[in-house]
Amino acid sequence: MNVDQLRPGAPQSVGLNPGAIADAMTAIVANERDSPDRPRAYPSAVAVLGYRGRIVAEEASGFARLYQAPRDPAATEAVLLPAPARIPARTDTIYDLASLSKLFTSIAAVQLVEQGRLDLDAPVQRYLPAFTGPGKERVTVSMLLTHTSGFPAWVPLYSKYPDPQSRMLGALQTPLTFLPGTDYRYSDLNMITLQQVIEKITGHRLDAVVRSRITGPLRMRDTNYAPDGRRRPRIAATEWQQVPDRGMVWGSVHDENAWALDGVAGHAGVFSTAGDLSVLAQTLLNGGVYAGHRILREESVRLLVTDRNGAFPGHAHGLGLELDQPAYMGAATGPATAGHTGFTGTSIVIDFVRGSFAILLTNRVHPSRNGRSLQPIRAAFAGALATAIDAGTDPPGGSARPAVAPPAGTGRA
């Protein structure tokens, strides 16, 4: 059964223990505050839990903008804003998604597969002749989506090349570090390359493709690349960056390479709200459709959530989505649980067996990237919903199960 419209609903209306859900949200708020034994994990957070077409919990906590760059050029730390200048987080605060942007790039690629314009098993060189270097002829489109191409983990394109055009070419010509298809290494270069494949096929820049084919049809009005200045008061600030010297980053993408590509990149650059991401999560649970607007066929959604990395234990991966990752999925972990995390402090976990999703957006890098890991917090948050579902009872009137059946062999007893 498809969910045509997400609606707020009390946990007990879908058979969940409200206390367990309340405890999960209380923990999100607690991690926004300093405690005697540890500093805060982030200055702000917006958290959403969804199940059977209901938003069973939604919480905004902390300050989306809390710090400013110091006036003293010799200073080594950002300073707190005066209290009147601080911006509280709201449920519609817009966050820099960082690597959650990869999901949009992946969906755009799979849409082209549906149309017969992109072949997952074709060499990347078929679409991008400039993709040159030893071993590059063996790299397929699928390898970009599963991070098995052989690319190194990261290259500082922003400082290595002088302009966006040379940076894009530099990404394509970066030497491989292992034989394609023989290992797994997560790399932003895969998605920057895939971006160029999409742009070559469509003749449009990635942001236009995503807007016309994903966020526009789904009416995700607060989701975009390079948001205009009018939205800035609603955007969560990120890092005080000194290298490169950008000051307090607020309203532009945090990732240095994405910033150097004019804010539109395959690996980062999307800004969004928890509400908009809830729509995207439910769209995937529905089998690619929401409110009458279809962006993917059901079989294409299965491609996103079917493991293609069986040869690399611990790195289960569909087309652009990570699978079965206990480090941030917690008790929700399973072969049919998909998700992703973002460096700025974002995460999404979509459980195709339970029909649920957990979205946590924070600006943990405000004002510095040197804070503690969010993985235990993410795992506890997503896991709390899974545990509540497993311990709950079916409400009267049946339930809205995911439209997309999990891949064979992934059902839970």
N, C-alpha and C positions, 0 to 999 in steps of 0.2 A: 504493500500500500504506500503510495507517494504522499508526502506531506506537502500540501499546496502552499501553506503559509505557516511560518513559525509563529508561535504565540507564547506569551508568558504563562506559566503554570506552576502551581505549588508542587513540590516533590511528591507529596502524598497522592496527588491526582493521577500520577503514573506509577503508583505502587512503591515509591521510595521512602526511606526513613528520613524525615526532614532534619533530624539531628545530625546525621552523618554529612548531609550536604552543607548544613550550617557550619559544621566544624571545618570543612574544607575551605569555605570562604573566610572564616575567621583566621585560618592559617595564612591565607594570602595577605590579609590586612596586617597580621603580626610581623610578617617578613618585610614589610615596608617601614618598620620602626626599629630603631636601635634598641638593643637589649644589653644587660650587663655582661653577657658572655659572647656577644657577637654583634658586629655592625649590621645595619640594614642591608638587605639584598638588592633593593632597588628603591628609588624615590617615589615611584608610582606604579600602579598596576590596574588593569581592567581584566576581569576574569568572567568567563561565561561557561556554563555547563548546559548542554542540550541533550534531550532524550525523548524519543517518540514524538517528535514535532513540538515539544515544549521547551522553552527556556526555563529550566528549573532553578537556576541561580544566575545572578548577574550582580557584579560588585565593582565599584571604582574606589580606589584608595590612594591616598598620598597626593603628591604634587607633580604635575606633568612638567613644570619648569620650576626648579628650586635653586639653581646655582647660576652664577654669571662668571665670565672671565675676569681675572684680576686686572686692576689698572696698573699695578706695579709690574714692569716688564721682567723683573728678576724673580717674581713669584713662581712657585712651583705647584701651587694648588688653586683650584677654583674657590670662589667665595660664595657664601649663602646670599641669596637675594634678600632685600628688606621684605618683611612680612607682607606689606601691601602689594608687592610686585610678584609674589609667588602665584602660580596658576594651579589651582586644584585639578586633579584628574576627574573626568566625568565619564559616564558610560559611552559617550560618543567621542572621546578623545581619539585623535588620529596618531597612530604609532608608525615609526619606520620599521617595516617588517623584516629588513635584512634578508636572510636566505629563504624566508617563506615566499619571497618573490619567485623562487625557482618553480613553485607550484604553478604559477600563472604561465611561465615560459613552457613548462611541460604540457599543460593543457592545450596551449596554442599549437604546439607541435603535434599532439595527438589529433587535434582537429584536422590538421593537414593530412595526417595518415588516413583519417576517415574519408577525406575527399579524393584520395588517390594521388595526391600531389607530393607526398613524402613517403619514402620507403625506409622503414626502420633498419632493414638489413643492408641497405645501400651504403657504399663508402661515402664518407663526408665529402671527399674530393669530387663526387658527382655534382654536388651543389656548389662547392666552394673550391675552385681550382687553385686558389692561393693557399690552401691548407696543405703545406708542403713540409718535407723533412723526412728523415729516416723513419720508416715504419708507419708513416701517416696514411699510406694507401690501405692499411689494414683496419683503420678506425671506422666503425660504422656509426650511424646515427644512434642506434640503441646503446652503444657504449658511452656516448655522451650523457644519456639519460640515466645510466646506471653507474657512472663514475668508474668505468673499467677501461678507459681509453688509453691510459698511460701518461696523462698530463701530470705535471708536478702539482702539489697542493696549492701553491700560490705563487704569483709573480707580481712585483710592484709596477704594474703598467703605468700608474699615475706618475711615477718618477723616472721611469725608464724611457718613456717616449714623450714627444713634445705636444701632441694634439690628439683628439679623439680618433681621427682616421688612422694615424700610425699606431695607436694603442690597439685598435681593433685588429689591424694586420699583425701586430706583434703577438697578440693572443693566438692567432692562427698559426704563426710560425714558431711558437715556443716548442723546443725539443721535448720529445717524450722521455719518460724516465723508466718505463718498462714496456715489454711487448704487449700490444693491445690485446685485451681479453684474458690476460694471464693473472691479473691481480686487481685489487680494489684500492683506489685512492680518491677520496673526496676532493674535488677541485672546482673552484669557480670558473676556471677556464673552459670546462665542459659546457657550461650554460652560456658563457659569452660566445662560444663557437656556435652553439645551437641557436642563439639569438640571430646570428648572421645568416644561418641557414633559413630561418623563418623569414627574415627580411628579404633575402634573395628570392625566395619563392613567391612571396606575397607582393613585393614591391612597395611595402610600407614599413615604417619604423615600428619597433616592437610595441611601444606604448599605444600606437594607433590600432594595432592588431588586437591587443588585449582589451582595449576600450570597445571596439566594435564587435568583438566575438565573445567576450566573457563578461566584463563588468557592466557594459551597456545593457545587454539583454537581461542580466540578472538584477539590474537597477541597483548596483553597488555604487552609489553616488559619492561615497567618501573614499573610494579606492582609486588611486592614480599614481603615476610617476610625477616627480617634480611638481608638487602641489603649488598652486599660485599663492601669492602673499596674503590673500583674503582669508585663507584657512590657517594661517600661522598661529593665531591665538588658540586654536584647538589642537595644535600639534605638540606632542611631547618632545622636549629638548633631549639631545643626546650628549655627545662628548665635547669637552674643551680640548680641541686638537691643536697641538703645537707643531707637529710634523705630519702633514703639511700644515702651515700656519693658517688655520681657518677660524680661530676663535671658538666661541661656544656655538656648536652646530645646532641650529634650530630652524626647522623648515626646509632643510635640504638633506640629501641622503648622507648617512654617516659613513658608509663604506667608501674608502678612498678611491678604489678603481671605478666604482659606479659613479662617483662624483666627477671623476676625470673623464667619464664618458657622457657628460652632460645630464647625469641623473637617470639615464635610461639604459639598463643593462639586464642581461639575461639572468644574472645571479643575485642581483639586489636592486633596490630602487623603488619598490612599491611601498606606498603608504596606505594604511587602511584602519578600520575600526573593528572592534570585536563583533559588532552587529553585522557588518558586511561579511566578515569571515564566517559567521554563523550561517549566513545564506549560502556561501560557497560550500561549506561542509555538508549542509543538508542537501544541496544539489547533488553532490557526489553520493550521499546515502540514498537519494532518490533514483540513482541510475543516470544522472546527467541532466535532470530537468527540475525546474522550480517555477511555481506560479505560471505554468503554461509555456515557459521558455526553455527550450532544450539547447544545451551547449555541447553535449556529448551523447553518443549512443551508449546503451548499457554495456555493450561489449568493449567499448573504449574505456569506460570506467574500470572494467575488470583488468584491462592492460595496465592501468595506473597502479593497481593494488595486487598484482600477481608477481611473485618473486622471480626475478631473472638472474639472481646472483647466488644460486644454489651452490656454486663451486667455491664461494667465499663465505664460510660460516661467520655469523655475527654481523654481516653486512647485507642483510636481506633488503632488496630494493625492487620496487616496481618501476614504472616509467616516470621518474622524477620524485616519487614518494618513498620515504623510508618505511620499512615494515619491521614489526616485531623487535622493537628497541626498548628493552626494560629500563635503560638508563634514564629515559624521560617519560616513558609510558606507564611505568609502575605496574599496578595490578591490571591495567588495561592491555598489557602486552599480549600479543598473539599474532599468528601468521596473517590474520586478516585485519590487523590494526595498523593503520597508516598514519604518517605524520611527518613533521619537520620542525626544526628549531631554527632560530635566527640569532645572530651574534649580539644584536642590540637588546635581547632579552625576551624574545617572542617564541611561542610554540603553538602548534595545533596537533591534536590527536583525534583521529576519526576511527571509531570502532565499528566495523561492518558486520560484526556478529551481534553486538548488543544494540546497534542502531543509535549510537550516542556520539557526542563530540565534546572535547574540552579545549577551550581556547584561553591562553594566558598571554596577555600583551603587557610588557614592562619596558621601561627605559633604563635598564640596569647599567648602561654605560654612561649615565649622567651622574656626575661630571667626568668619570674616569672609567676606563675598561678594566681596571685592576681589582674589581670587586670579586666576591666569592661566586662559585659556580651555582647556576640555577637548576642544575639537573635534579638534585634531590627534591627541590620544591616542585618542579614540573611533574616528576614521577608521583609524588604524593597527591598532587592535585588531580591529575588524570586518573590515578588509581583509586581515589576516593569515590569517584562516580562509578567506576566499574564495580567496586566492592558493594556500593549501595544498590546497584542494579541486581547483582548476584544474590543479595540478601533480601531483595524486595519481593513484593507480590504483584501479580498482574491486576491492573485495575479493571473495574467493570467495563464492558463494551469493547474489549479487545485492545489491540495495540497496532502501532504503525511500525512494521518491521522494515529493514532496509530493502529497497527494490532490487539491489544488486546482491546476488547470492555470493558468499565468500568463495574463493577458490577451493577446489576439491581438497578434502582432508584437513580443513581448518576449523571445522565446527567444534564447539565446546560441548562436553557432556552435560 
